[in-house]
């Protein structure tokens, strides 16, 4: 379901829920995808859980462990790198003019 139907369905089940549509290319989304990719590799493969309770416990344990070992990372792509990339991407358009 999409749009208004999904909002109605979700808010019908959880009246306090506020559904917020975010851009599909949001930078935080990439971080969420990375987390779930790690969970897929570390917890869900192979998919041999005897029941959903066991799966839930494994995912929660993974989340707790991941929080303990997670460290901030240093961005290597700087504002200057972005400027150079933007100029390079605009170059063909500038040459055509």
N, CA, C and O atoms as a CHARMM CRD file, in Angstrom:
* protein
*
  388
    1    1 UNK  N      0.83500  -1.19200   0.00000 PROA 1      0.00000
    2    1 UNK  CA     0.00000   0.00000   0.00000 PROA 1      0.00000
    3    1 UNK  C      0.87000   1.24100   0.00000 PROA 1      0.00000
    4    1 UNK  O      1.94800   1.27900   0.59400 PROA 1      0.00000
    5    2 UNK  N      0.37600   2.23400  -0.67300 PROA 2      0.00000
    6    2 UNK  CA     1.13400   3.47200  -0.74400 PROA 2      0.00000
    7    2 UNK  C      0.26800   4.65000  -0.35200 PROA 2      0.00000
    8    2 UNK  O     -0.95700   4.56000  -0.27600 PROA 2      0.00000
    9    3 UNK  N      0.93900   5.74800  -0.10800 PROA 3      0.00000
   10    3 UNK  CA     0.24700   7.00500   0.11000 PROA 3      0.00000
   11    3 UNK  C     -0.74700   6.99200   1.25200 PROA 3      0.00000
   12    3 UNK  O     -0.48300   6.46600   2.33300 PROA 3      0.00000
   13    4 UNK  N     -1.89200   7.58300   0.98200 PROA 4      0.00000
   14    4 UNK  CA    -2.92900   7.77100   1.99800 PROA 4      0.00000
   15    4 UNK  C     -3.40700   6.44100   2.57100 PROA 4      0.00000
   16    4 UNK  O     -3.68200   6.35100   3.76800 PROA 4      0.00000
   17    5 UNK  N     -3.50900   5.40900   1.73700 PROA 5      0.00000
   18    5 UNK  CA    -3.95700   4.09800   2.22600 PROA 5      0.00000
   19    5 UNK  C     -3.00000   3.55900   3.28400 PROA 5      0.00000
   20    5 UNK  O     -3.43900   3.02100   4.30100 PROA 5      0.00000
   21    6 UNK  N     -1.69200   3.69700   3.05300 PROA 6      0.00000
   22    6 UNK  CA    -0.72900   3.18500   4.03200 PROA 6      0.00000
   23    6 UNK  C     -0.79100   3.99000   5.32600 PROA 6      0.00000
   24    6 UNK  O     -0.67300   3.43100   6.41700 PROA 6      0.00000
   25    7 UNK  N     -0.97800   5.30300   5.20400 PROA 7      0.00000
   26    7 UNK  CA    -1.09600   6.13700   6.39700 PROA 7      0.00000
   27    7 UNK  C     -2.32000   5.72100   7.20600 PROA 7      0.00000
   28    7 UNK  O     -2.23500   5.53400   8.42000 PROA 7      0.00000
   29    8 UNK  N     -3.46100   5.57700   6.52600 PROA 8      0.00000
   30    8 UNK  CA    -4.69400   5.17600   7.21200 PROA 8      0.00000
   31    8 UNK  C     -4.53700   3.81600   7.88700 PROA 8      0.00000
   32    8 UNK  O     -4.95400   3.63600   9.03100 PROA 8      0.00000
   33    9 UNK  N     -3.93600   2.86500   7.18200 PROA 9      0.00000
   34    9 UNK  CA    -3.76000   1.51400   7.73400 PROA 9      0.00000
   35    9 UNK  C     -2.86700   1.54100   8.96800 PROA 9      0.00000
   36    9 UNK  O     -3.21000   0.95300   9.99300 PROA 9      0.00000
   37   10 UNK  N     -1.73300   2.21300   8.88000 PROA 10     0.00000
   38   10 UNK  CA    -0.79600   2.25300  10.00100 PROA 10     0.00000
   39   10 UNK  C     -1.35500   3.03400  11.18700 PROA 10     0.00000
   40   10 UNK  O     -1.22800   2.60800  12.33500 PROA 10     0.00000
   41   11 UNK  N     -1.97300   4.17700  10.90400 PROA 11     0.00000
   42   11 UNK  CA    -2.51800   4.96800  12.00700 PROA 11     0.00000
   43   11 UNK  C     -3.74200   4.30000  12.61100 PROA 11     0.00000
   44   11 UNK  O     -4.06500   4.54200  13.77400 PROA 11     0.00000
   45   12 UNK  N     -4.42600   3.46400  11.84300 PROA 12     0.00000
   46   12 UNK  CA    -5.52400   2.68800  12.40200 PROA 12     0.00000
   47   12 UNK  C     -5.01800   1.68500  13.42300 PROA 12     0.00000
   48   12 UNK  O     -5.66200   1.44600  14.44400 PROA 12     0.00000
   49   13 UNK  N     -3.86000   1.09900  13.14000 PROA 13     0.00000
   50   13 UNK  CA    -3.27100   0.11800  14.06400 PROA 13     0.00000
   51   13 UNK  C     -2.56000   0.79700  15.22300 PROA 13     0.00000
   52   13 UNK  O     -2.60300   0.30000  16.34800 PROA 13     0.00000
   53   14 UNK  N     -1.90600   1.92700  14.96500 PROA 14     0.00000
   54   14 UNK  CA    -1.14900   2.65100  15.98200 PROA 14     0.00000
   55   14 UNK  C     -1.53600   4.12800  15.92400 PROA 14     0.00000
   56   14 UNK  O     -0.91100   4.89900  15.19500 PROA 14     0.00000
   57   15 UNK  N     -2.55900   4.53500  16.68200 PROA 15     0.00000
   58   15 UNK  CA    -3.07900   5.91300  16.60600 PROA 15     0.00000
   59   15 UNK  C     -2.03800   6.99500  16.90900 PROA 15     0.00000
   60   15 UNK  O     -2.17400   8.12000  16.43000 PROA 15     0.00000
   61   16 UNK  N     -1.02000   6.68300  17.68200 PROA 16     0.00000
   62   16 UNK  CA     0.00300   7.68800  18.01300 PROA 16     0.00000
   63   16 UNK  C      1.05600   7.84200  16.92200 PROA 16     0.00000
   64   16 UNK  O      1.89200   8.74400  16.98000 PROA 16     0.00000
   65   17 UNK  N      1.01300   6.97100  15.94400 PROA 17     0.00000
   66   17 UNK  CA     2.01600   6.97200  14.88000 PROA 17     0.00000
   67   17 UNK  C      1.87300   8.20300  13.99900 PROA 17     0.00000
   68   17 UNK  O      0.76700   8.59300  13.62500 PROA 17     0.00000
   69   18 UNK  N      3.00100   8.80200  13.67700 PROA 18     0.00000
   70   18 UNK  CA     3.03400   9.87900  12.68800 PROA 18     0.00000
   71   18 UNK  C      3.95800   9.40800  11.58000 PROA 18     0.00000
   72   18 UNK  O      5.16300   9.26500  11.78200 PROA 18     0.00000
   73   19 UNK  N      3.39500   9.17100  10.42700 PROA 19     0.00000
   74   19 UNK  CA     4.16200   8.67100   9.28900 PROA 19     0.00000
   75   19 UNK  C      4.80000   9.84300   8.57300 PROA 19     0.00000
   76   19 UNK  O      4.11900  10.80000   8.20600 PROA 19     0.00000
   77   20 UNK  N      6.10100   9.77000   8.37400 PROA 20     0.00000
   78   20 UNK  CA     6.82600  10.83500   7.70200 PROA 20     0.00000
   79   20 UNK  C      7.49400  10.23900   6.47600 PROA 20     0.00000
   80   20 UNK  O      8.28200   9.30000   6.58400 PROA 20     0.00000
   81   21 UNK  N      7.18200  10.77900   5.32800 PROA 21     0.00000
   82   21 UNK  CA     7.82400  10.32700   4.09200 PROA 21     0.00000
   83   21 UNK  C      9.11500  11.12300   3.91600 PROA 21     0.00000
   84   21 UNK  O      9.10500  12.35400   3.91000 PROA 21     0.00000
   85   22 UNK  N     10.20000  10.41500   3.77400 PROA 22     0.00000
   86   22 UNK  CA    11.50100  11.06000   3.61300 PROA 22     0.00000
   87   22 UNK  C     12.00800  10.83100   2.19700 PROA 22     0.00000
   88   22 UNK  O     11.53600   9.91900   1.51700 PROA 22     0.00000
   89   23 UNK  N     12.94900  11.63100   1.74400 PROA 23     0.00000
   90   23 UNK  CA    13.51800  11.41200   0.41100 PROA 23     0.00000
   91   23 UNK  C     14.17400  10.03500   0.34000 PROA 23     0.00000
   92   23 UNK  O     14.81600   9.60100   1.29700 PROA 23     0.00000
   93   24 UNK  N     14.01700   9.35600  -0.77900 PROA 24     0.00000
   94   24 UNK  CA    14.57800   8.01200  -0.89500 PROA 24     0.00000
   95   24 UNK  C     16.10000   8.02700  -0.94700 PROA 24     0.00000
   96   24 UNK  O     16.73200   6.99300  -0.73100 PROA 24     0.00000
   97   25 UNK  N     16.69100   9.16500  -1.22500 PROA 25     0.00000
   98   25 UNK  CA    18.14700   9.25100  -1.29000 PROA 25     0.00000
   99   25 UNK  C     18.73100   9.99600  -0.09500 PROA 25     0.00000
  100   25 UNK  O     19.80200  10.59500  -0.19900 PROA 25     0.00000
  101   26 UNK  N     18.03200   9.96200   1.04300 PROA 26     0.00000
  102   26 UNK  CA    18.50400  10.65400   2.23800 PROA 26     0.00000
  103   26 UNK  C     19.78800   9.99700   2.74300 PROA 26     0.00000
  104   26 UNK  O     19.92400   8.77400   2.70700 PROA 26     0.00000
  105   27 UNK  N     20.71900  10.81200   3.20900 PROA 27     0.00000
  106   27 UNK  CA    22.00500  10.27700   3.64700 PROA 27     0.00000
  107   27 UNK  C     21.85100   9.34300   4.84500 PROA 27     0.00000
  108   27 UNK  O     22.58800   8.36300   4.95400 PROA 27     0.00000
  109   28 UNK  N     20.89800   9.62900   5.75500 PROA 28     0.00000
  110   28 UNK  CA    20.70600   8.74700   6.90300 PROA 28     0.00000
  111   28 UNK  C     20.20500   7.39500   6.45700 PROA 28     0.00000
  112   28 UNK  O     20.46300   6.39000   7.11900 PROA 28     0.00000
  113   29 UNK  N     19.48500   7.35100   5.33400 PROA 29     0.00000
  114   29 UNK  CA    18.97100   6.08700   4.84200 PROA 29     0.00000
  115   29 UNK  C     20.11500   5.16200   4.46200 PROA 29     0.00000
  116   29 UNK  O     20.04100   3.95300   4.68500 PROA 29     0.00000
  117   30 UNK  N     21.16100   5.71900   3.89500 PROA 30     0.00000
  118   30 UNK  CA    22.32200   4.90500   3.54800 PROA 30     0.00000
  119   30 UNK  C     22.90500   4.25200   4.80000 PROA 30     0.00000
  120   30 UNK  O     23.31800   3.09300   4.76400 PROA 30     0.00000
  121   31 UNK  N     22.93600   4.99900   5.90800 PROA 31     0.00000
  122   31 UNK  CA    23.46500   4.44200   7.15200 PROA 31     0.00000
  123   31 UNK  C     22.56900   3.31700   7.66100 PROA 31     0.00000
  124   31 UNK  O     23.06700   2.30500   8.15400 PROA 31     0.00000
  125   32 UNK  N     21.26500   3.48100   7.54600 PROA 32     0.00000
  126   32 UNK  CA    20.34500   2.42000   7.96400 PROA 32     0.00000
  127   32 UNK  C     20.53100   1.18900   7.08600 PROA 32     0.00000
  128   32 UNK  O     20.51100   0.06300   7.58300 PROA 32     0.00000
  129   33 UNK  N     20.71100   1.39500   5.79600 PROA 33     0.00000
  130   33 UNK  CA    20.93200   0.27600   4.89000 PROA 33     0.00000
  131   33 UNK  C     22.21900  -0.46500   5.24200 PROA 33     0.00000
  132   33 UNK  O     22.26800  -1.69400   5.18000 PROA 33     0.00000
  133   34 UNK  N     23.24400   0.27200   5.60500 PROA 34     0.00000
  134   34 UNK  CA    24.51400  -0.35100   5.99700 PROA 34     0.00000
  135   34 UNK  C     24.31200  -1.20800   7.23700 PROA 34     0.00000
  136   34 UNK  O     24.79200  -2.33900   7.29700 PROA 34     0.00000
  137   35 UNK  N     23.59800  -0.67000   8.23400 PROA 35     0.00000
  138   35 UNK  CA    23.35200  -1.42000   9.46200 PROA 35     0.00000
  139   35 UNK  C     22.61200  -2.72400   9.15100 PROA 35     0.00000
  140   35 UNK  O     23.00000  -3.79000   9.62900 PROA 35     0.00000
  141   36 UNK  N     21.55300  -2.63600   8.35200 PROA 36     0.00000
  142   36 UNK  CA    20.77400  -3.83700   8.04800 PROA 36     0.00000
  143   36 UNK  C     21.56000  -4.80800   7.17600 PROA 36     0.00000
  144   36 UNK  O     21.34900  -6.01900   7.24800 PROA 36     0.00000
  145   37 UNK  N     22.45400  -4.29200   6.36200 PROA 37     0.00000
  146   37 UNK  CA    23.32000  -5.16300   5.57100 PROA 37     0.00000
  147   37 UNK  C     24.25200  -5.96100   6.48900 PROA 37     0.00000
  148   37 UNK  O     24.46400  -7.15700   6.28500 PROA 37     0.00000
  149   38 UNK  N     24.80000  -5.29000   7.49300 PROA 38     0.00000
  150   38 UNK  CA    25.66500  -5.97300   8.46400 PROA 38     0.00000
  151   38 UNK  C     24.85600  -7.01100   9.23800 PROA 38     0.00000
  152   38 UNK  O     25.31100  -8.13800   9.43300 PROA 38     0.00000
  153   39 UNK  N     23.65600  -6.63100   9.67800 PROA 39     0.00000
  154   39 UNK  CA    22.79900  -7.57500  10.40400 PROA 39     0.00000
  155   39 UNK  C     22.47500  -8.78200   9.52500 PROA 39     0.00000
  156   39 UNK  O     22.45300  -9.91300  10.01000 PROA 39     0.00000
  157   40 UNK  N     22.22800  -8.55100   8.26200 PROA 40     0.00000
  158   40 UNK  CA    21.94200  -9.65500   7.32900 PROA 40     0.00000
  159   40 UNK  C     23.10600 -10.64100   7.29200 PROA 40     0.00000
  160   40 UNK  O     22.91100 -11.85400   7.37400 PROA 40     0.00000
  161   41 UNK  N     24.31600 -10.10200   7.16800 PROA 41     0.00000
  162   41 UNK  CA    25.49600 -10.97500   7.06000 PROA 41     0.00000
  163   41 UNK  C     25.85800 -11.63600   8.38200 PROA 41     0.00000
  164   41 UNK  O     26.25200 -12.80200   8.40800 PROA 41     0.00000
  165   42 UNK  N     25.72400 -10.88800   9.49200 PROA 42     0.00000
  166   42 UNK  CA    26.19700 -11.39600  10.78300 PROA 42     0.00000
  167   42 UNK  C     25.15700 -12.21500  11.54300 PROA 42     0.00000
  168   42 UNK  O     25.52500 -13.08000  12.33700 PROA 42     0.00000
  169   43 UNK  N     23.86700 -11.96000  11.31700 PROA 43     0.00000
  170   43 UNK  CA    22.83100 -12.59500  12.12200 PROA 43     0.00000
  171   43 UNK  C     21.90400 -13.47400  11.29800 PROA 43     0.00000
  172   43 UNK  O     21.57400 -14.58600  11.71000 PROA 43     0.00000
  173   44 UNK  N     21.49200 -12.99800  10.16400 PROA 44     0.00000
  174   44 UNK  CA    20.42500 -13.66200   9.42400 PROA 44     0.00000
  175   44 UNK  C     20.88700 -14.72200   8.43500 PROA 44     0.00000
  176   44 UNK  O     20.05900 -15.43600   7.87000 PROA 44     0.00000
  177   45 UNK  N     22.17500 -14.83500   8.21800 PROA 45     0.00000
  178   45 UNK  CA    22.69000 -15.82900   7.28700 PROA 45     0.00000
  179   45 UNK  C     23.54700 -16.82700   8.05600 PROA 45     0.00000
  180   45 UNK  O     24.49800 -16.40300   8.71200 PROA 45     0.00000
  181   46 UNK  N     23.27000 -18.10600   8.01300 PROA 46     0.00000
  182   46 UNK  CA    22.13700 -18.71800   7.31500 PROA 46     0.00000
  183   46 UNK  C     20.84400 -18.52500   8.10900 PROA 46     0.00000
  184   46 UNK  O     20.86100 -18.31800   9.32200 PROA 46     0.00000
  185   47 UNK  N     19.74600 -18.59900   7.40100 PROA 47     0.00000
  186   47 UNK  CA    18.43500 -18.37600   8.00100 PROA 47     0.00000
  187   47 UNK  C     17.91800 -19.69500   8.57600 PROA 47     0.00000
  188   47 UNK  O     17.08800 -20.36600   7.96300 PROA 47     0.00000
  189   48 UNK  N     18.41300 -20.05500   9.74700 PROA 48     0.00000
  190   48 UNK  CA    18.07300 -21.35800  10.33200 PROA 48     0.00000
  191   48 UNK  C     17.56700 -21.23600  11.76500 PROA 48     0.00000
  192   48 UNK  O     17.97300 -22.00400  12.63700 PROA 48     0.00000
  193   49 UNK  N     16.68800 -20.27700  12.00800 PROA 49     0.00000
  194   49 UNK  CA    16.16100 -20.06600  13.34400 PROA 49     0.00000
  195   49 UNK  C     14.96800 -20.98100  13.58100 PROA 49     0.00000
  196   49 UNK  O     14.10600 -21.11200  12.71200 PROA 49     0.00000
  197   50 UNK  N     14.91000 -21.61700  14.75400 PROA 50     0.00000
  198   50 UNK  CA    13.79700 -22.54200  15.01200 PROA 50     0.00000
  199   50 UNK  C     12.44300 -21.84600  15.14400 PROA 50     0.00000
  200   50 UNK  O     11.40500 -22.45500  14.88600 PROA 50     0.00000
  201   51 UNK  N     12.45000 -20.55700  15.55100 PROA 51     0.00000
  202   51 UNK  CA    11.18200 -19.83500  15.70000 PROA 51     0.00000
  203   51 UNK  C     11.45500 -18.33300  15.70600 PROA 51     0.00000
  204   51 UNK  O     12.60700 -17.90400  15.76200 PROA 51     0.00000
  205   52 UNK  N     10.39600 -17.54800  15.64800 PROA 52     0.00000
  206   52 UNK  CA    10.53500 -16.09200  15.59400 PROA 52     0.00000
  207   52 UNK  C     11.09400 -15.51100  16.88500 PROA 52     0.00000
  208   52 UNK  O     11.78900 -14.49500  16.84800 PROA 52     0.00000
  209   53 UNK  N     10.80700 -16.13000  18.02100 PROA 53     0.00000
  210   53 UNK  CA    11.35100 -15.63600  19.29200 PROA 53     0.00000
  211   53 UNK  C     12.87400 -15.71400  19.30100 PROA 53     0.00000
  212   53 UNK  O     13.54500 -14.79600  19.77300 PROA 53     0.00000
  213   54 UNK  N     13.41300 -16.80300  18.78000 PROA 54     0.00000
  214   54 UNK  CA    14.86800 -16.96600  18.71000 PROA 54     0.00000
  215   54 UNK  C     15.46300 -15.91200  17.77500 PROA 54     0.00000
  216   54 UNK  O     16.49000 -15.30700  18.08100 PROA 54     0.00000
  217   55 UNK  N     14.81100 -15.70200  16.64500 PROA 55     0.00000
  218   55 UNK  CA    15.27300 -14.68500  15.70900 PROA 55     0.00000
  219   55 UNK  C     15.27000 -13.31300  16.37500 PROA 55     0.00000
  220   55 UNK  O     16.24000 -12.56300  16.25900 PROA 55     0.00000
  221   56 UNK  N     14.19500 -12.98600  17.06600 PROA 56     0.00000
  222   56 UNK  CA    14.09700 -11.70200  17.74800 PROA 56     0.00000
  223   56 UNK  C     15.22700 -11.54100  18.76300 PROA 56     0.00000
  224   56 UNK  O     15.86300 -10.48800  18.81700 PROA 56     0.00000
  225   57 UNK  N     15.48100 -12.55700  19.55600 PROA 57     0.00000
  226   57 UNK  CA    16.53000 -12.48400  20.57400 PROA 57     0.00000
  227   57 UNK  C     17.90800 -12.30400  19.93200 PROA 57     0.00000
  228   57 UNK  O     18.73900 -11.54800  20.43600 PROA 57     0.00000
  229   58 UNK  N     18.14500 -13.00200  18.82000 PROA 58     0.00000
  230   58 UNK  CA    19.43400 -12.86400  18.12800 PROA 58     0.00000
  231   58 UNK  C     19.61600 -11.44800  17.58500 PROA 58     0.00000
  232   58 UNK  O     20.69900 -10.87300  17.69400 PROA 58     0.00000
  233   59 UNK  N     18.55300 -10.88600  17.00100 PROA 59     0.00000
  234   59 UNK  CA    18.65100  -9.52400  16.47100 PROA 59     0.00000
  235   59 UNK  C     18.85200  -8.49700  17.58000 PROA 59     0.00000
  236   59 UNK  O     19.64200  -7.56500  17.42900 PROA 59     0.00000
  237   60 UNK  N     18.14200  -8.66400  18.69000 PROA 60     0.00000
  238   60 UNK  CA    18.32200  -7.73700  19.80900 PROA 60     0.00000
  239   60 UNK  C     19.72000  -7.84400  20.41000 PROA 60     0.00000
  240   60 UNK  O     20.32600  -6.83300  20.76200 PROA 60     0.00000
  241   61 UNK  N     20.22800  -9.06300  20.52600 PROA 61     0.00000
  242   61 UNK  CA    21.58900  -9.25800  21.04600 PROA 61     0.00000
  243   61 UNK  C     22.60500  -8.62800  20.10400 PROA 61     0.00000
  244   61 UNK  O     23.56900  -8.00600  20.55000 PROA 61     0.00000
  245   62 UNK  N     22.39000  -8.78900  18.80300 PROA 62     0.00000
  246   62 UNK  CA    23.28300  -8.17100  17.82800 PROA 62     0.00000
  247   62 UNK  C     23.25400  -6.64600  17.98000 PROA 62     0.00000
  248   62 UNK  O     24.30400  -6.00400  17.96600 PROA 62     0.00000
  249   63 UNK  N     22.06200  -6.06900  18.12600 PROA 63     0.00000
  250   63 UNK  CA    21.94400  -4.62200  18.29100 PROA 63     0.00000
  251   63 UNK  C     22.68400  -4.12300  19.51300 PROA 63     0.00000
  252   63 UNK  O     23.37400  -3.10500  19.45800 PROA 63     0.00000
  253   64 UNK  N     22.54100  -4.83500  20.61200 PROA 64     0.00000
  254   64 UNK  CA    23.25100  -4.43300  21.84300 PROA 64     0.00000
  255   64 UNK  C     24.76300  -4.52600  21.64700 PROA 64     0.00000
  256   64 UNK  O     25.50000  -3.63500  22.07000 PROA 64     0.00000
  257   65 UNK  N     25.21900  -5.58100  21.02100 PROA 65     0.00000
  258   65 UNK  CA    26.66100  -5.75500  20.78500 PROA 65     0.00000
  259   65 UNK  C     27.18800  -4.69100  19.82500 PROA 65     0.00000
  260   65 UNK  O     28.26200  -4.12900  20.03900 PROA 65     0.00000
  261   66 UNK  N     26.44100  -4.42600  18.78600 PROA 66     0.00000
  262   66 UNK  CA    26.84500  -3.43500  17.78600 PROA 66     0.00000
  263   66 UNK  C     26.97700  -2.05700  18.42100 PROA 66     0.00000
  264   66 UNK  O     27.88800  -1.30100  18.08200 PROA 66     0.00000
  265   67 UNK  N     26.08000  -1.72800  19.33400 PROA 67     0.00000
  266   67 UNK  CA    26.15900  -0.44400  20.03000 PROA 67     0.00000
  267   67 UNK  C     27.43000  -0.34500  20.87000 PROA 67     0.00000
  268   67 UNK  O     28.00000   0.73800  21.00700 PROA 67     0.00000
  269   68 UNK  N     27.87500  -1.46600  21.43000 PROA 68     0.00000
  270   68 UNK  CA    29.07500  -1.46900  22.27100 PROA 68     0.00000
  271   68 UNK  C     30.35100  -1.29500  21.45900 PROA 68     0.00000
  272   68 UNK  O     31.29200  -0.64200  21.91000 PROA 68     0.00000
  273   69 UNK  N     30.38600  -1.87200  20.27000 PROA 69     0.00000
  274   69 UNK  CA    31.62800  -1.85300  19.49100 PROA 69     0.00000
  275   69 UNK  C     31.66700  -0.76300  18.43000 PROA 69     0.00000
  276   69 UNK  O     32.71700  -0.50900  17.84000 PROA 69     0.00000
  277   70 UNK  N     30.53100  -0.11600  18.18100 PROA 70     0.00000
  278   70 UNK  CA    30.48300   0.91000  17.14200 PROA 70     0.00000
  279   70 UNK  C     31.37800   2.08300  17.51200 PROA 70     0.00000
  280   70 UNK  O     31.42800   2.49200  18.67200 PROA 70     0.00000
  281   71 UNK  N     32.07200   2.61400  16.53700 PROA 71     0.00000
  282   71 UNK  CA    32.92300   3.77900  16.74100 PROA 71     0.00000
  283   71 UNK  C     32.63500   4.79600  15.63800 PROA 71     0.00000
  284   71 UNK  O     32.26700   4.42200  14.52500 PROA 71     0.00000
  285   72 UNK  N     32.79900   6.06400  15.94500 PROA 72     0.00000
  286   72 UNK  CA    32.61900   7.07200  14.89500 PROA 72     0.00000
  287   72 UNK  C     33.66300   6.87600  13.80000 PROA 72     0.00000
  288   72 UNK  O     34.76000   6.38100  14.05800 PROA 72     0.00000
  289   73 UNK  N     33.32800   7.25200  12.62800 PROA 73     0.00000
  290   73 UNK  CA    34.29500   7.14900  11.54300 PROA 73     0.00000
  291   73 UNK  C     34.61100   8.54300  11.02400 PROA 73     0.00000
  292   73 UNK  O     33.82800   9.48000  11.18100 PROA 73     0.00000
  293   74 UNK  N     35.77000   8.65200  10.40700 PROA 74     0.00000
  294   74 UNK  CA    36.20500   9.93000   9.87800 PROA 74     0.00000
  295   74 UNK  C     35.89400   9.97500   8.39800 PROA 74     0.00000
  296   74 UNK  O     36.31100   9.10300   7.63600 PROA 74     0.00000
  297   75 UNK  N     35.14900  11.00900   7.99400 PROA 75     0.00000
  298   75 UNK  CA    34.85400  11.18500   6.58500 PROA 75     0.00000
  299   75 UNK  C     36.13700  11.52600   5.85100 PROA 75     0.00000
  300   75 UNK  O     36.90000  12.38500   6.29400 PROA 75     0.00000
  301   76 UNK  N     36.37000  10.88300   4.77100 PROA 76     0.00000
  302   76 UNK  CA    37.55100  11.18400   3.96900 PROA 76     0.00000
  303   76 UNK  C     37.18400  12.08100   2.78700 PROA 76     0.00000
  304   76 UNK  O     38.06300  12.68800   2.17600 PROA 76     0.00000
  305   77 UNK  N     35.90500  12.16800   2.46300 PROA 77     0.00000
  306   77 UNK  CA    35.42800  12.99400   1.35900 PROA 77     0.00000
  307   77 UNK  C     35.13600  14.38000   1.90900 PROA 77     0.00000
  308   77 UNK  O     34.17900  14.57200   2.65900 PROA 77     0.00000
  309   78 UNK  N     35.96500  15.34200   1.53400 PROA 78     0.00000
  310   78 UNK  CA    35.87500  16.68600   2.10400 PROA 78     0.00000
  311   78 UNK  C     35.00700  17.60300   1.24300 PROA 78     0.00000
  312   78 UNK  O     34.58800  17.24700   0.14100 PROA 78     0.00000
  313   79 UNK  N     34.75600  18.78200   1.77700 PROA 79     0.00000
  314   79 UNK  CA    34.01300  19.79500   1.00600 PROA 79     0.00000
  315   79 UNK  C     34.77200  20.13500  -0.28000 PROA 79     0.00000
  316   79 UNK  O     34.16200  20.32800  -1.33200 PROA 79     0.00000
  317   80 UNK  N     36.09600  20.20700  -0.19200 PROA 80     0.00000
  318   80 UNK  CA    36.90200  20.49300  -1.38500 PROA 80     0.00000
  319   80 UNK  C     36.74300  19.36100  -2.40700 PROA 80     0.00000
  320   80 UNK  O     36.65800  19.61600  -3.60900 PROA 80     0.00000
  321   81 UNK  N     36.70400  18.11800  -1.93200 PROA 81     0.00000
  322   81 UNK  CA    36.47200  16.98900  -2.84500 PROA 81     0.00000
  323   81 UNK  C     35.12300  17.13300  -3.53600 PROA 81     0.00000
  324   81 UNK  O     35.00300  16.86500  -4.73200 PROA 81     0.00000
  325   82 UNK  N     34.11700  17.55000  -2.79300 PROA 82     0.00000
  326   82 UNK  CA    32.78400  17.73900  -3.35200 PROA 82     0.00000
  327   82 UNK  C     32.79800  18.83900  -4.40700 PROA 82     0.00000
  328   82 UNK  O     32.20500  18.69200  -5.47600 PROA 82     0.00000
  329   83 UNK  N     33.47000  19.92800  -4.10500 PROA 83     0.00000
  330   83 UNK  CA    33.57000  21.02000  -5.07900 PROA 83     0.00000
  331   83 UNK  C     34.24800  20.54700  -6.35600 PROA 83     0.00000
  332   83 UNK  O     33.78200  20.85400  -7.45300 PROA 83     0.00000
  333   84 UNK  N     35.34300  19.80300  -6.22800 PROA 84     0.00000
  334   84 UNK  CA    36.04900  19.29000  -7.41500 PROA 84     0.00000
  335   84 UNK  C     35.14800  18.34700  -8.22100 PROA 84     0.00000
  336   84 UNK  O     35.12200  18.39900  -9.45100 PROA 84     0.00000
  337   85 UNK  N     34.41500  17.48900  -7.51400 PROA 85     0.00000
  338   85 UNK  CA    33.51500  16.56300  -8.19600 PROA 85     0.00000
  339   85 UNK  C     32.41000  17.32300  -8.92400 PROA 85     0.00000
  340   85 UNK  O     32.08400  17.00100 -10.06700 PROA 85     0.00000
  341   86 UNK  N     31.83900  18.31900  -8.27400 PROA 86     0.00000
  342   86 UNK  CA    30.77400  19.11100  -8.89100 PROA 86     0.00000
  343   86 UNK  C     31.29100  19.82300 -10.13500 PROA 86     0.00000
  344   86 UNK  O     30.60200  19.87400 -11.15400 PROA 86     0.00000
  345   87 UNK  N     32.49400  20.36800 -10.05700 PROA 87     0.00000
  346   87 UNK  CA    33.07800  21.04200 -11.21900 PROA 87     0.00000
  347   87 UNK  C     33.32200  20.04900 -12.34700 PROA 87     0.00000
  348   87 UNK  O     33.06900  20.35000 -13.51300 PROA 87     0.00000
  349   88 UNK  N     33.80700  18.88200 -12.00100 PROA 88     0.00000
  350   88 UNK  CA    34.07800  17.86700 -13.02600 PROA 88     0.00000
  351   88 UNK  C     32.77200  17.40000 -13.68100 PROA 88     0.00000
  352   88 UNK  O     32.72400  17.18500 -14.89200 PROA 88     0.00000
  353   89 UNK  N     31.72300  17.24500 -12.88100 PROA 89     0.00000
  354   89 UNK  CA    30.44700  16.80500 -13.43400 PROA 89     0.00000
  355   89 UNK  C     29.81700  17.87700 -14.30600 PROA 89     0.00000
  356   89 UNK  O     29.09800  17.55800 -15.25300 PROA 89     0.00000
  357   90 UNK  N     30.07500  19.14700 -14.00400 PROA 90     0.00000
  358   90 UNK  CA    29.54100  20.24900 -14.80700 PROA 90     0.00000
  359   90 UNK  C     30.37500  20.51500 -16.06200 PROA 90     0.00000
  360   90 UNK  O     29.90800  21.19700 -16.97400 PROA 90     0.00000
  361   91 UNK  N     31.57500  19.99900 -16.12100 PROA 91     0.00000
  362   91 UNK  CA    32.48100  20.28200 -17.21700 PROA 91     0.00000
  363   91 UNK  C     31.89900  19.95100 -18.58600 PROA 91     0.00000
  364   91 UNK  O     31.96500  20.80200 -19.47300 PROA 91     0.00000
  365   92 UNK  N     31.33000  18.76300 -18.81400 PROA 92     0.00000
  366   92 UNK  CA    30.80100  18.47700 -20.14900 PROA 92     0.00000
  367   92 UNK  C     29.70400  19.46800 -20.56800 PROA 92     0.00000
  368   92 UNK  O     29.64800  19.85800 -21.73400 PROA 92     0.00000
  369   93 UNK  N     28.84900  19.87100 -19.65200 PROA 93     0.00000
  370   93 UNK  CA    27.80300  20.84400 -19.96400 PROA 93     0.00000
  371   93 UNK  C     28.42800  22.19000 -20.31700 PROA 93     0.00000
  372   93 UNK  O     27.95200  22.87500 -21.22200 PROA 93     0.00000
  373   94 UNK  N     29.47500  22.56900 -19.61900 PROA 94     0.00000
  374   94 UNK  CA    30.14400  23.85400 -19.86800 PROA 94     0.00000
  375   94 UNK  C     30.83600  23.82200 -21.22600 PROA 94     0.00000
  376   94 UNK  O     30.84200  24.83400 -21.92700 PROA 94     0.00000
  377   95 UNK  N     31.41600  22.69200 -21.61500 PROA 95     0.00000
  378   95 UNK  CA    32.08900  22.59400 -22.90500 PROA 95     0.00000
  379   95 UNK  C     31.10100  22.63200 -24.05500 PROA 95     0.00000
  380   95 UNK  O     31.42800  23.12200 -25.13600 PROA 95     0.00000
  381   96 UNK  N     29.88500  22.11800 -23.83500 PROA 96     0.00000
  382   96 UNK  CA    28.89000  22.07300 -24.88300 PROA 96     0.00000
  383   96 UNK  C     28.32600  23.45400 -25.17400 PROA 96     0.00000
  384   96 UNK  O     27.80500  23.69500 -26.26300 PROA 96     0.00000
  385   97 UNK  N     28.42700  24.37900 -24.19500 PROA 97     0.00000
  386   97 UNK  CA    27.84700  25.71700 -24.36300 PROA 97     0.00000
  387   97 UNK  C     28.70400  26.63900 -25.18200 PROA 97     0.00000
  388   97 UNK  O     28.33600  27.79300 -25.40100 PROA 97     0.00000
